[in-house]
Amino acid sequence: MSDFLFSEFEAISPAAWKQKIQVDLKGEDYNETLLWKTNEGITIKPFYTQEDASYQKEMGSKEGFRICQTIIISNEQEQNLLLIDAIKRGATAVQFIAKRKFNLAVLLQGIDLTVLKIYIKLNFLDATFTAEIAKFIPNKYCYFQIDILGSLAEDGNWFVNLKEDYRQLEHIVSTVDNALVVSGDLYQNAGANMVQQLAYSLAHANEYLNHFGAENAHKIHFQFSVAGHYFHEIAKLRAFRLLWEALLKEYGVDNATAHIFVQPATRNKTLYDYNVNMLRTTSECMSAILGGADTISNLPYDHIYAEKNDFGERIARNQLLILQQESGFQKSQNFAEGSYYITSLSTQMAEKALTIFKQIEQGGGFLKQLKEGNIQRKIKENASKEDTQFRQKELVLLGANLYPNKENLMHGNLAVAPFAKQRNIKTLFPPITRKRISENLEKQRLQQEIDSL
């Protein structure tokens, strides 16, 4: 850009800006008045300059992000019609979630497999079935969201046992591209702060690298959730790309690019005043786009309490379509490039996450730390901190702990259970449990509704 317009102005140093601010504060302390720290321990300043930008690097795909329709498989013919309709209405990717084997030919009948990205999340482990799917769908268009460590962390148990799970996974990795996912969304939705999410996801991925070798690094992709801290969530995704690249360089792998699938977090969504969830997910999808997400699957505003329905799914998809087609976000994954603030946040997050990652590795690695309960304990500590901030209204969820609509009644409108389930099963260690911030308050309101009947 030409310097013509700015040639008459002298450059001002950060020290000069700070001095001017100090004068305007009229004796108030700069550090105490204008600096604040996040739950991650990151210091936020009132202004940023080029000196805060330690790197400038493109972080996203140049082809733009894909709009994903998530479909839970129960009846292949019905879900085939649902997929065809979703594609007609703008979806360019699909995430299938399955609890059992399914008929892929029926499910994908009439679908052009060369233009649609397909993500397959199997809630079971079957190497033979996975290989059958890989033969049916061109490998470069299919991503298997298989994560035995993520499943272990969330359930507290292996699918079968350590030896058998890894035996099945070894067969999958040897025969399938894009074979592994690291479920970083688990840590977000259980209450981990952003630095913890980055560190645990990196350690999680490193456990796979240690087992399968760096030659299979390209078969690992990532799933993250983003919540309501707009700029910080942009920075989080960018920070992870830096961390992944840095880790693979240690393995001798250059030009590594993380493929990232993103969905809005469930943790900050509310049962009451649920329409506000549309505002939340719109902002979160923007963070995902600017953070460099490859594929985004939006959450319907009513997913907490309602069965999947056409209206909720259509609204969720249209939010992404409006952002992509009408708001100038079609190829915007690198728009955050050059932002001193976001660059500074990304750098600080990456540095702090790397410190935690090194501690995990020194302690024996991700799996050992998980079995010893250290990762669960750290997540619970931060979740408890957020709960306290929520009760004291330092962490605000509109319609829940601020400006609640007392006329909004939900008892009798719950088609699905909206709260984290208590499981009475034996586990190898305490599992990491997804839980929304507002659950305890919502339980109280529902009980009040019942008592008033």
N, C-alpha and C positions, 0 to 999 in steps of 0.2 A: 504494500500500500504506500502511496506517495506521502512524504512528510510535509508537503506544501502547506496544508491546513494548520499544521502544528508547529511550523518552524519558528513562529514568533514567541512560542511559549518555552520557558525554561523547564527542564526536567526537575521533578521534586523527589527527593529521596524519602524512603520510609521513615528515617529519623526526623525529617522535617515535618512530615505528616503527623507523626506521633507528638512532636513538640507543639504543633498547632492545636491538636486535640487536647493536650494537657492544659494549655492556656484556656481553652473553652470550657474545661471542666471546673474551672474556678476553685482549685484546691482539692477537688475530689481525687482519690487515687485511681490512676488509669487501670491498673491491674485488677483492682477490686470492683471497679465500676463497669468496665467495658469488656473484660475477658470472662468467659465462662467455660466450664468443662462438661463434656458429654459423659454418659455412663461408661464410655470406652476410655475415658481419661484424655480425650483429645481437646486441646485448647482452641476455642473459637475466638478469633480476633475481629475487631470492627472494620478492618480494611485489609486488603491483600494487594501485593505488587508482584512484579516479575520475579523478584527475589524469592518468592514463595513457590515458584514453579520450577521444581528440580528436574522435570522431564517434560517432553512434548512428544507424544506418540499416539498414533491412531489406534483406537481400541475396539472398533466394531467392523462388521462386514460391510463392504461397499454395495452389496446387492440389496440391502435393506432387511428389515425383520419380517418374519412370517407370522401370520395370524393363525393360531391353533384352536381347533375345536376339540375339547376333551369329551370322550365317549366311553361310558362304562358298558362293557359287553354283557348282555344277558340274553338277547335274542338277535342272532346275526342278521336276519332279514330286516328286522325293524331298524337296527343300527346302520345297516347299509343305506336304507332310505334316508335316515337322519344325516348320514355323511354326505350323500349326494346333494341334499338340500343345503347343508352347511357350505359346501363348495360353491354352489350356485350363488350363495349369499355372501361370499367373500373369503371363506377360510382357505388358506393355502398350506395348512399342516393339520395333522390330526394326532391326538394322543389317545390310544386305546388302553383302557385299564381292564384287566381280566383276572378273575379268580379261578378260572378253569381253562382247559383247552377249548379252542373254538375253531369253526370252519372258516378259514381265511378266504377261500374262494367265494363263498357266499357273502362274507363281510365286505369284500372289495370288488364285488361284481360291478362292472361298468365304470371303474375308477381308472384314470390314467396314472399309473404308478411312476411315470417319469417326471411328473410336475409336482407331485404332492410329497411333502416330507412327512414320514410316519414315525411316531414315537410309540413304543409298545412297552407298557408297564405290566409285567406279570407278577401277581401276588403269590406265585409259586415258583419252584425251580425245576426246570425240565430241559436238559440239554438237547435231547432229541427233537422235541417240539420246537425249540428255538431255532435249530438248524433247518427244520422244515419251513419255518417262516422266512428265514434268510434266503432260501432257494426261491421262494415265491416273489419276494420283493427285491429290486435292485439294491445292493448293499449301501451305496452312497446316499440313498434316499431313506434308509431305515435306521433308526436309533433305538437300541434296546435299553430300556431303563431298568437294568438288572443290577442290584446292589445288595449283595449278601451281608455286607458290613452295616449298611444302613438299616436293613431289615432286622439284623441282630440288635443294633442300638435301640430301635424303636420297640421291638417285641421282647427283648431280653433273652431270646432263644434263637438258635440256628434253625433253618428250615428242617434239617435232619440232625447233623452234627458238623463240627468243624471240618473233619476229613472229607465227608461226603459232599458238603456244600462246595468246598474248594475243588473237589474232583469234577463235579458238574460244571463249575465255572471255568475250570481249565479247558474242558472240552469246548465250551462256548467260545472262549477267547481264541482258541486255536482255529476255529472254523468260521467265525463271524466278525465282520467289521462293526465298529461303533457298539461294542459289546457291553460296555460298563458305564454306569452312571454313578456319580457321587451325589447323594441326596442332601445337599447343603440346606435345603428348605426345612428339614427336620429341626435343625438347630435354631433357626429363626422362629419357627412356630412353637417351640418349646420354651422360648424366653431368653435365648443367648443374645448378647449384644453383637454389634456388627463385627468387631474385631475377633470375638470368639467364633462367630460364624466362618470368617475367613480362615482362621487358624485351624479349626476342627475340620473344615472341608479340605484344606491342604494336607493335613495329617492323614485324613481318611483316604485321599487319593494316593498319598505316599505309601500307604499300606499295600495298595494294589501294585504300585510300581516296584516295591520291594519283592513282591511275590511273583509278578509276571514279567518284570524287566522293563527297562526303558524302551525297548523295541516295540512294546505294545502301548506306549503312552498315547499314541494317536487313536486308540480304541476307547479311551476314557473321555466322557463328556460330563457336563455338570448341570444340576438343577438347583436353582436358588429361588427364594421368595424375597419380595421387597415390600416394605411397610411404608409408613407415612412420613418419614424424614426425607423429604424430596431430594435435596442436594446430596445428603449423606448416602442415600441408596444408590444414586448415580456413581458416587465415588467408590462405594463398596464393590460394585461389579467391575469397575475399572481397576481397582486395587487387586482384585483376584487375578485378573489377566496378568498383571505384573508379577504376582507371586508364582503363578503357574509357570510363566516363562523363566523366572529365576530358578525355580526348582528343577526344571528340565535341563537348564544349562549345566547344573551340577551333575546331571546324568550324561552330559555330552550331547544333548538334543537341542539343536538350534531351530529358529523360526517356528517355535511352538505356538499354536493358537488354540485357546480354549473355546469349545463350542458350548454355549450357555442357553439353557431352556429356563424361562422365568415365568412365575405365576405370582400374583399378589398374595401377600401373607394372609393367613386366617387369624393370626393372633390379635390383630387390632380391629377385627370386624365385630359388629354388635347385633344382638338379637332385636333389641328395641330401637326404634327409629331407624329401621334397616335401610331406608332409602338413602341415608347418608353413606352407606357402603358404596353406592355408585360414584359419589364424589371421591371417596378414598381410592377406589380401584382405578379411576381415571388418572389421578395424580401418580399412582404407583406404576401404571403402565407407561406413563411418560418417563418416569425414572428408569424403568427397564429399557426403554428405547434409547434414551440418551446415555445409559450406562453401557450400551453395546450388546444387548441381548440379541441372539440369533432368532429365537422363536419365543412368542409370548402367548400363553393361554390365560385368558381373563377369568375371574371368578364372578358368577352371577350374584347380584345383590342379595338374593334370598336363599343362598345355598346353605345357610346355617340351619334353617328350620323347614325348608320346602324340598319336596322331591324335584328332581330335574324336570324342567318344563320349558316349552318352546319360547315363552315370553322372556323368562330370565336369561336363557341362553342367547336369544337374539339381541337383547340389550347389551349383554357382555361382549358379544362379537362386534356389534355396531360401535361400541366405544372405541375399539381398536381400529375399525374401519374409518371412523371420523378422524382419529389421530393420524392415520396413515394417508388417507386420500384427500382430506379437506383441511388439515391443520399443518401441512408442510413437514410431516415427520416420516415421509416415505423412505428416505435414505439419510436419516439423521443421527445414526449411531455415533458419529464423530463430531457432533455439534458442540459437545462439551470441551473439545480440544481448545486449548488456549485460555481456559478459565483458570485464573490463578487460585481462586477459592477451591474449586473442585480438585484441581491438581494437588493443592496442599493437603486437602482431606485424604485423597487417595494415597499420597505418600505416607502420611502419618498412620493411616489404617494399616497399610502394608508393613510398615516397620514394626508396629505393635503386634500385629498378627504373626510376623516372623519370629518375634521373641517368644511368643506362646508356643508356636510350632517347634522351635528348638527345645523348649522345656519338655514338650511331649516326647520328642525323639530321644532326648537324654533320659527320660523316664521309661524307656522301653518301647515307645511307639504307640500309635493310636489304639490298637486292639488291647494292649496291656493296660493302658490308662482307662479304657472303657471298662474292662473287667474289674479293675480296682475301684471303679466308681468315681474317679477323680473328675472326669469330664461331666458326668451327671451332676456332681456337687457344684461345680462352677456355674453350670447353666441354672441350677436351682437358686443359687445365690443372686444371680442377676435377675431372674424372674421374680424373686421375692422383693428385690429392690424396686422393680417396676410396679409390682402390686402396691407397695407402700406409696410410691409416687402417684399411682392412680387414685388411691383412697384420699390422698392429700391434695388432689387436683393439680399436682405438678405435671402429671402426664394426663392430658385431656383427650377424652373421646366424646365428641359432640353427640348428644342424645342419650348418653349413658351416665357419665358423672358430671356433665355440664349441660344445662338446659334440657333436662329430660322431659319428654312429653308424657304427662301422667295419664292422658286419655288413650295412649297407645297400649292396648291390652293384647297379650300374646297367648295366654292360657287357652287351649282349645284350638290353636292355629298351628301347632307343632306337628308337622308330618314326619320329621326326622328328629332324633335326639340331638339337642344343640350343645350338650356339654361333654367334656372329656369323660370317658368311661373308666370306671374302676374295674380292674380285672383281678380275679382271684385264681390265678394260675401260678404254678411254680416257675421261676425264671432263674437263669444263671447269674443274673445281677439285676439291679434296679434299671428298668428301661427308661429311655428318654420319652417323655409324654408331651404331646402337643396339647396346648391349652390356651384358650383365649383370655385376654386380660380382664374382660368385663364379666366373666362367668359368675363369680361369687355374687356380684351385685345383681345380676339377672336372676339368679336363683332366689334371692330375697324378694325381688319384685314379683316373680311368679308365685311365690308362697303367699304374698300379700293379696294377690288376685284370688287365689284359692280361698283364703281366709275370709274374704269379703263376700263370697258367694252365699 
